[in-house]
Amino acid sequence: MWLKTIVILEPYMKKFALVAMLCASSYVQATDSVNQEEWRQLSAENVVVMTLPHGNVYIELAPQFSPKHAERFKSLVQSGYYDDEKFYRVIDGFVAQAGPQDGSDKDKQVKALTMEDEFSVTDQFSYTLVQKNDMFAPQTGFKDGFALGHSPDEKKAWMLHCPGVIAMARGTEPDTGSSHFYITNGQAPRYLDRIMAVFGRVVHGMNHVQAIQRTAGIEGQDKIEAATFTPMVKVRMMSDLPKAEQIQLQVQNTDSQAYTKSLEERRNRSSAFFYKKPKPVLDICQTPVNTRIVKS
C-alpha cells in the first residue's frame, strides 16, 4: 500500500498520517505476507469489465442471490448490448443509471424479469454477522463478500443497497425490470432494500463510477447537455477478453476468522486516535470488503 512509502514524518504530520491510515483506499496490491486464506479469487466468468472513457470498472455478479438478473445482465453484456450506451440519469450521492436511450425499440425486445428482491433461507443459513437490529433489517452480515439483510423469523435474506452495488432499474410495477441498470454512487439508499433486484457490486474502479458525468444539476445551475453524458465504450465479461487484458482480482474472504476479527476491532475502535470512543456498533455499508490485484 502507498502508506508504506512514508518513512519519516515531522511531528505535525503524524496526525495526518494516522487519519490517512484510517481512511485508506479499499484497493490494495497483493503481497506475500498476507495469508492467502484471507482472500477469495474471483472467477473471470463472473466478472464484468465496464470500460468508461476514463477507466475500467470491475463488477462481480451475484448469481447465488439473484440468479435471473445476474444471468440476464451477463447475456446482454456478451451480446454487446450496452456498448456505446450512456449513463443518462446520474444523481450525485444516489445512483448512476444507464441503458439504451436512442429512441429505438431495443429495450422493448428484452423481456421483463420477475422481481428478485429477496430469497428464502433455512435455519442453517450462515454468514458473517455484522449487526443486529439494523435500522432496515433484523440482522445484517456478509456472505461471499456481499452485504446482506436477514430476517430469521421470516426465513428471508436480501442484498443491501450499499455504495457500489448494481441493480436493475424498473417501472412502478415490481416485475418490469429488463435491461436498464444503476450503480449506487453515494450514501446507501437503504430504503430501496427488498423492493429492487440487486445482482452484483463494483469490486474495483469505484473511482471511475464517481467520475461519471452527473446529469442532474443543482437548481439554478446551467443545464447539463446530453452530449456530455458518459458513455460505456464497451462492456465485456472478463473471461471474454484477451488474456493480456485480463487481471486477477481477489476480495477479502468474509467467511474467514481473520475478517471476523477485523470486524470486532472495527467495532471497538481501540486506536488512541479515538480519544472519545464511538458506540460499539457497525454500519454494514461502511464496513469495507477490500479488493486486491494479484500480479502474475
N, C-alpha and C positions, 0 to 999 in steps of 0.2 A: 504494500500500500504506500501511497505517497507520503504518509506520515513518517515512514522510516528514513526519509531524507533529512529530517530535522535532527541536527546533531548538537548544535549549541544555540541556546536561546538567551536573550537578555532577560533579566528578571521580569520586566513589564510585559514581555511576550509570552511568558509561561501560562498566564491566564488564558490568552487567546488560543494557545496550543491545546489546552485542556478542552475548551469549548469545541475546537475543531475535531478533536478525537471523539467527542460525544455526538457530533453531528456528521461524522464521516460518511462517504458515499456507500451505497449498498452493494456496489460492484467492486470486486477485489480480484487480483491476479492470484492464480494458484501457486502455492509454494509447497515444498517437500515437507515442511514442518507441520502441516495441517493433517490431522487424522483423516484418512480417506473415508472412513465410515461416517464421518460427519457430513458428507456431501453425496448428492444423488445426480447421476449422469442423466442428462436429457436425451431422449431419442430424437434423432434428426427427422423421423417420420411424424413427430408430434409437435414440431416447432415451425411456426410461420415466420418468414422473414419479409417484413414490410419495408420496402425501400422508399424513403422520402427524399426530396431534393437535398436535404441537409444531413442525411444519415439513415442507418438501418435500425428498425425496431424489431425485437425478437419476442414472439408471443408463444407461450406454452399453452396448448389446448388441454381441456379437462374432460375427455370423453367418459371418464369414470363417474362424473357427476352430471354432465349434460350431454349425453351421447348423440342425440339427434342434432343438436345445434353445433356441436363440435364437428360432426361429420359433414353437415351442410356447409359450414364455413370452409372446411378443408377441400371439399369437392369444388366449391366456387373458386377458391384460390388456385386449384390445379387447372381449372379451365381458363384462367386469365381474366376472370370476371371483373376483378377490381382494378386492373391495370388502367392507369390514366384517369381513374375516377377521383373525385375530390372530397375533402372534408368540408362539408357545406354548412354545418351547424356546430360551431365551436364557441363555447361559452366559458370564459375564464373561471377557473375554480370549480368547474362542473363536469362537462363532457366534451369530447371531440367526436362528432358523428359524421359518418361517411356512407357513400353508396352511390348508385347511378342517378345522376341528376341532369341527363342530357335531353329529357323530354321524350325519350323513346319508350317502348313497351318492354324494355329489357328486364326491369324488375317484375313486371306482371307475369313474365314467363316462369318465374320461380315460385313454386307452391309454398303457401304459408305453412308454418310448423305448429304443432301442438305445444303449448307452453311447457317449459321445464323450469319451473320456479322453485321446486323443492324435490326431494326424493325420500323414499321410505328407508328406514334403517331398523335394525333389530336391537335387542337389549345388549348384544355383544359388540355393537358399533364402537370402534376405538379410534381415538385421535388424541392429539396433544392439547390438553385443556389449557386455555389462557385465562378465562374469566367466567365466573358465574354471575347471574343477574345483570347481564349486559342490558343496556337501555333498550335494545331491539330484539334480544334473544335470551332465553333462559341460560344458555351457555354458548361460549364461543371457543374455537380452537383451530388448530392446523392439522390438515391431513394431506400428505403428498405436496406440502408447500402451499396449499391453497387455504384461504381463510374461510371457515365455515361457521354457520349458526346451527344450533342443535336444540331440539326440544325433546327430552327423554319421554315426557308424558305423551306427546303426540307421535313419538317414534318417527320424527321427521328431521331432516337436515337440509341445509341450503347454502349456496355460495353467497358471500357477502360483497357489498359494493365498497370495497376498499379502493384507494387510489391505484390506478393502473390495470384494473380488470377490464375485460372486453365482454360486451353483452350485446344481444340482438335488440335492435330498436323495433318498435311495433306501433300500431294504432291504438285506439281506445280499447278495443276488444282484446282479450288475452292472446288468442290464437291467430295473430295477424303478423307476426314477425316472419321475415323471409330471407332478406339479404342485407339490408341496411344494418349497420352496427355502430356502437360507440365505445370509446375508451374513456374511463373516468380520469380527469386530468387535474383534480384538485382535492378539496376536502371530501371525505367519504359521504356520498349521498345515501346513507343507510335506510332512509325511508323508502328506497326502491327495492330493498330486500324482499324476497318472496313474491314479487309481482313482475319481475323481469327475469330473463334467462341469461345468466352469466355462464360463459363457456370457456374462459381462459384468463390469463393475466400476462402482462408485459413482464418479462424477466430480465431484459437488458435493452437499453436505449430509451428509457423513460424521458431523458433529457430531450430527445428528439420529438417525443409526443408533446412535451411542454412548449416546444418551439413552433408547433403548428399555428398558422395564422388564425387569429380569432376572427370570427365572422360577426359577432355581436359586440358593438362598442358601447361605451357609456353614453347615455343620453346627452345630447348637446355636442358630441364629437362628430367629426366627418364620417359619412357612411363608408363602410369597408366594401370595396368593389369586389364582385365575384371573380374578376380576372386575377385577383391576388390570392384566392383560396389555395390552400396547399393540396397538391395532387399526390396520389400514390403512384410513383413512377412504375413500380411493378410489385406484385405480392406473390411470393412463392413459398412452397414448403422447403425447409432446409434440405431434405433428402433429395429434392429435385434439382438442386443447384449443382454446378460443377464442384468437384472436391476442393478445388483451390479457393472457392468462395464460401465454403462451409467453415464454421467454427464450432468448437466443442464447448458446450456450456454445462456447468454444474450448479445446482442450487443447494442450499443447506438442507440436510435431511431433518425435517421437523419431527420425525419419529425417534430421533436419537436421544440418548441420555445427555449428550453434550448440549443439545438445543434446549432440552427441558431445564438444565442447569442455567443456561443463559437467560431463560425466562424468569427464573427466580432472582437472579442477580439484577435484571432489569426492573423487576417489580419492587425490590427492596432498596435500590439506589444507595448503595453503601459508599459511593465515592465521596471524598471530602468536599468535592465541588458543591454538593447539595447540603449547604450549611443549614437550610431549612428543608426537612425531609418531606417529600410529597407523600400522599397516601399510597399504600402498597397495592395499587391496582394497575391493570394494564388495559389500554385500548388496543384491541387486536389490529386495527387499521394503522396504528402507529408502532407496530411491532415488526421489525424487518425480517425478511427471509432473504439472506444475501445470495448473490449470484457471482460466479467467478468464471473467467475464460481459462480453459486449460490449454496450455501451449503444447503443441505436438512435437 
